[in-house]
């Protein structure tokens, strides 16, 4: 030990940021879960990477009845505003089932990477995701202007 210098054991710890952040908790309605599981059971989708990513998200979700869904959670057919925190780009999209997807109307499929990422997030939550081509995204939900459950239309 050198006088005036702290010993090795006394030096402050250096904390490194994790290479991958843990995904935030998500909530899915029992109705959305049943419909999405039926969709994922389709032989045409079963082994696609997008379907596997969505299945992984559903496995970690807390499930609630539609009537108990908090109004600040992204559910199927919700219209949300989100920001890519890495690029600063803001988007307003509606999260839909694949057959309803329409880029011109900003209707994004739940099988699209950003769709799977947004499902079940609450306003203020962020999630790291990889876009097609490998581009990193950090998407944060900034608002929900329409949620079927909150509007009394949970069957949508």
C-alpha positions in Angstrom: 0.0 0.0 0.0 1.3 3.4 -1.0 0.7 6.3 1.4 -1.9 8.7 0.1 -3.3 6.2 -2.4 -6.2 3.9 -1.7 -5.6 0.2 -1.7 -6.9 -1.9 -4.6 -9.8 -3.2 -2.6 -10.8 0.3 -1.5 -11.1 1.7 -5.0 -14.7 2.5 -6.1 -16.4 -0.1 -8.2 -16.9 0.6 -11.9 -20.3 -0.4 -13.0 -20.8 -1.3 -16.7 -24.1 -0.8 -18.4 -25.5 -4.2 -19.5 -25.1 -4.9 -23.2 -28.8 -5.7 -23.4 -31.4 -4.1 -21.2 -34.1 -6.2 -19.6 -37.5 -5.8 -21.3 -40.1 -3.9 -19.4 -43.1 -5.7 -17.9 -46.0 -5.9 -20.3 -49.8 -6.5 -20.0 -52.0 -8.3 -22.5 -55.8 -8.8 -22.4 -57.0 -12.4 -22.3 -59.0 -11.7 -25.5 -55.9 -10.4 -27.3 -53.8 -13.4 -26.0 -56.4 -15.9 -27.3 -56.5 -14.3 -30.7 -52.8 -13.9 -31.0 -52.1 -17.5 -29.9 -54.6 -18.7 -32.6 -52.8 -16.6 -35.2 -49.4 -18.0 -34.1 -50.8 -21.5 -34.3 -51.1 -21.1 -38.1 -48.7 -23.5 -39.9 -47.7 -20.7 -42.3 -46.5 -18.5 -39.4 -45.3 -21.0 -36.8 -41.6 -20.9 -37.6 -41.2 -17.3 -38.9 -38.8 -15.2 -36.8 -41.5 -12.5 -36.4 -43.9 -15.1 -35.0 -41.3 -16.5 -32.6 -40.6 -12.9 -31.4 -44.2 -12.3 -30.7 -44.6 -15.7 -29.0 -41.7 -14.8 -26.7 -43.3 -11.5 -25.8 -46.6 -13.2 -25.0 -44.9 -15.7 -22.8 -43.6 -13.0 -20.5 -46.9 -11.0 -20.4 -49.2 -10.5 -17.5 -52.7 -11.3 -18.6 -55.8 -9.4 -17.5 -59.4 -9.5 -18.5 -60.4 -6.8 -21.0 -62.6 -5.0 -18.5 -59.6 -4.8 -16.1 -57.1 -3.4 -18.7 -55.5 -0.1 -17.6 -56.2 2.7 -20.1 -52.5 3.5 -20.6 -51.5 0.0 -22.0 -51.1 -0.7 -25.7 -53.5 -3.4 -26.8 -54.5 -4.7 -30.2 -56.2 -2.0 -32.3 -54.8 0.8 -30.0 -53.7 4.0 -31.7 -50.4 5.1 -30.1 -47.8 7.8 -30.3 -44.2 6.5 -29.9 -40.7 7.9 -30.3 -37.6 6.1 -31.4 -35.3 7.4 -28.7 -32.2 6.7 -30.8 -33.3 8.7 -33.8 -35.8 11.1 -32.3 -38.4 10.1 -34.8 -42.0 10.3 -33.6 -44.7 8.0 -35.0 -48.5 7.7 -34.6 -49.6 4.2 -35.4 -52.4 1.7 -34.9 -51.4 -1.8 -33.8 -53.4 -4.3 -35.9 -53.6 -8.0 -36.8 -51.6 -8.8 -40.0 -54.6 -8.9 -42.3 -55.5 -5.3 -41.4 -52.0 -3.9 -41.8 -51.8 -0.8 -44.1 -48.6 1.3 -44.3 -50.4 4.3 -45.9 -52.9 4.4 -43.0 -50.2 3.9 -40.4 -51.7 0.5 -39.4 -48.8 -1.7 -38.2 -49.0 -5.4 -37.9 -48.3 -7.0 -34.5 -45.9 -9.3 -36.4 -43.8 -6.3 -37.5 -40.8 -5.8 -35.1 -42.2 -2.5 -33.8 -45.6 -4.0 -33.4 -44.4 -6.8 -31.3 -42.3 -4.3 -29.3 -45.2 -2.0 -28.6 -47.8 -4.7 -27.5 -48.4 -4.5 -23.8 -46.3 -1.5 -23.1 -47.6 1.3 -20.9 -47.3 5.0 -21.6 -43.7 6.1 -20.6 -42.2 2.6 -21.0 -39.4 2.0 -23.5 -38.1 -1.2 -25.1 -35.0 -2.0 -27.1 -35.7 -3.8 -30.4 -33.9 -4.7 -33.6 -35.5 -3.6 -36.9 -35.2 -5.6 -40.1 -31.6 -5.2 -41.3 -30.3 -5.1 -37.8 -30.8 -1.5 -36.9 -31.2 -1.0 -33.1 -34.4 0.8 -31.9 -35.4 2.0 -28.5 -39.1 2.7 -28.7 -40.9 4.7 -26.0 -44.7 5.0 -25.8 -45.6 8.6 -25.3 -49.4 8.5 -25.6 -52.5 6.4 -26.4 -55.2 8.2 -28.2 -57.5 5.2 -28.6 -57.6 1.9 -26.8 -60.6 -0.4 -27.5 -60.9 -1.6 -23.9 -61.0 2.0 -22.5 -63.4 3.0 -25.2 -65.8 0.2 -24.4 -65.0 -1.8 -27.6 -63.0 -4.7 -26.3 -64.2 -7.0 -29.1 -62.3 -5.0 -31.8 
